[in-house]
Amino acid sequence: MKATVKWTDGRQFVAESGSGHSVVIDGPPDHGGQNTGPRPMELMLMGLGGCTSFDILNILEKARAPVTDCVASLEAERADTTPSVFTKIHVHFTVSGKGLKDKQVARAVELSAEKYCSASIMLVKGGVDITHSFTIVEA
């Protein structure tokens, strides 16, 4: 896996993934940025949400669960000292579908957290307390 991050102006950068996708990263005006893109730590949080959501959909679809939507809402706390690392993250999934079973969704969340989500497992090994919850919405 590869990526490049090129400085453009102020505290703005353009990051390009090895697969050719780009995203603007920027800081707030009080740190020399123009607020034109997410902050680097926001990208990490969004990456965690994408990683675990990807797993949950794969697990539920392989189980032939009739999923119609999956939204991960994440909230993080950071250390007050430098480096301002994540200390706690809570991920809440809202999973929609017809006749989804509580046990099935709970198992998908558990498998993602403990076995499949590389981002989550890496953060936990780094000392971040990650918790999960979910709500099932009947489609």
C-alpha positions as CSV (number, residue, x, y, z in Angstrom):
1,M,0.0,0.0,0.0
2,K,1.3,3.4,-0.9
3,A,0.2,7.1,-0.7
4,T,1.6,10.5,-1.4
5,V,0.8,13.7,0.4
6,K,1.7,17.0,-1.3
7,W,1.7,20.3,0.3
8,T,-0.2,22.9,-1.7
9,D,-0.6,26.1,0.5
10,G,-0.8,27.2,4.1
11,R,-1.7,23.9,5.9
12,Q,-3.4,22.4,2.9
13,F,-2.3,19.1,1.4
14,V,-3.5,16.8,-1.3
15,A,-3.2,13.2,-0.4
16,E,-3.4,10.5,-3.2
17,S,-3.8,6.8,-2.5
18,G,-2.0,4.2,-4.4
19,S,-5.2,3.3,-6.1
20,G,-5.4,6.9,-7.5
21,H,-8.0,8.5,-5.3
22,S,-7.3,12.0,-3.8
23,V,-8.5,13.9,-0.8
24,V,-7.7,17.5,0.4
25,I,-6.4,17.7,3.9
26,D,-6.4,21.1,5.7
27,G,-6.2,22.8,9.0
28,P,-8.3,25.5,10.7
29,P,-7.4,29.1,10.0
30,D,-5.9,29.6,13.5
31,H,-3.3,26.9,12.5
32,G,-2.5,28.4,9.1
33,G,-5.2,26.4,7.2
34,Q,-8.2,27.5,5.1
35,N,-10.6,24.8,6.3
36,T,-11.0,23.3,2.9
37,G,-10.8,19.7,4.0
38,P,-10.8,17.3,6.9
39,R,-8.0,17.3,9.5
40,P,-5.6,14.4,9.5
41,M,-7.1,13.0,12.7
42,E,-10.6,13.3,11.3
43,L,-9.4,11.2,8.4
44,M,-8.1,8.5,10.8
45,L,-11.5,8.5,12.5
46,M,-13.3,8.3,9.2
47,G,-11.0,5.5,8.1
48,L,-11.9,3.5,11.2
49,G,-15.6,4.0,10.4
50,G,-15.1,2.9,6.8
51,C,-13.0,-0.1,7.8
52,T,-15.4,-1.5,10.3
53,S,-18.5,-0.7,8.2
54,F,-16.9,-2.6,5.3
55,D,-16.5,-5.6,7.5
56,I,-20.0,-5.5,8.9
57,L,-21.5,-5.3,5.5
58,N,-19.4,-8.2,4.2
59,I,-20.2,-10.4,7.2
60,L,-24.0,-9.7,7.0
61,E,-24.2,-10.1,3.3
62,K,-22.3,-13.4,3.5
63,A,-24.9,-14.5,6.0
64,R,-27.6,-13.4,3.5
65,A,-28.9,-10.8,5.9
66,P,-31.2,-8.4,4.0
67,V,-29.2,-5.2,4.8
68,T,-30.4,-2.0,3.1
69,D,-28.3,0.6,4.9
70,C,-25.4,0.9,7.4
71,V,-24.3,4.1,9.0
72,A,-21.4,4.3,11.5
73,S,-21.4,7.3,13.8
74,L,-18.1,7.8,15.6
75,E,-17.2,10.0,18.6
76,A,-13.6,10.3,19.8
77,E,-11.8,11.8,22.7
78,R,-8.2,12.9,22.5
79,A,-5.5,13.4,25.0
80,D,-5.1,16.9,26.4
81,T,-1.3,16.7,26.0
82,T,1.0,16.5,23.0
83,P,0.8,14.2,21.2
84,S,-3.0,14.5,21.2
85,V,-3.7,10.9,20.5
86,F,-7.1,9.3,20.5
87,T,-7.9,7.9,24.0
88,K,-11.5,6.7,23.5
89,I,-13.7,6.1,20.5
90,H,-17.3,5.0,20.4
91,V,-18.7,3.6,17.2
92,H,-22.5,3.4,16.9
93,F,-23.9,1.5,13.9
94,T,-27.4,2.1,12.5
95,V,-28.1,-1.0,10.4
96,S,-31.3,-1.1,8.3
97,G,-32.9,-4.1,6.7
98,K,-35.9,-6.4,6.6
99,G,-36.0,-8.8,9.5
100,L,-32.5,-8.3,10.7
101,K,-31.7,-10.3,13.8
102,D,-30.1,-8.6,16.9
103,K,-27.8,-11.6,17.4
104,Q,-26.6,-11.5,13.8
105,V,-25.8,-7.8,13.9
106,A,-24.1,-8.1,17.3
107,R,-21.9,-10.9,16.0
108,A,-20.9,-8.9,12.9
109,V,-19.9,-6.0,15.1
110,E,-17.9,-8.3,17.4
111,L,-16.1,-10.0,14.5
112,S,-15.2,-6.7,12.9
113,A,-13.9,-5.3,16.2
114,E,-12.0,-8.4,17.3
115,K,-10.9,-10.1,14.1
116,Y,-11.2,-8.2,10.8
117,C,-11.0,-4.4,11.2
118,S,-7.3,-3.7,10.9
119,A,-7.8,0.0,11.8
120,S,-9.7,-0.9,15.0
121,I,-7.3,-3.6,16.1
122,M,-4.3,-1.3,15.4
123,L,-5.8,1.5,17.5
124,V,-6.7,-0.8,20.4
125,K,-3.2,-2.2,20.4
126,G,-2.0,1.4,20.7
127,G,-4.1,1.9,23.8
128,V,-7.3,3.4,22.5
129,D,-10.4,2.3,24.3
130,I,-12.9,1.5,21.5
131,T,-16.6,0.7,22.3
132,H,-19.4,-0.3,20.0
133,S,-23.2,-0.2,19.9
134,F,-25.9,-0.6,17.3
135,T,-29.5,0.0,16.4
136,I,-31.5,-2.0,14.0
137,V,-34.0,-0.1,11.8
138,E,-36.7,-2.1,10.1
139,A,-36.7,-1.2,6.4
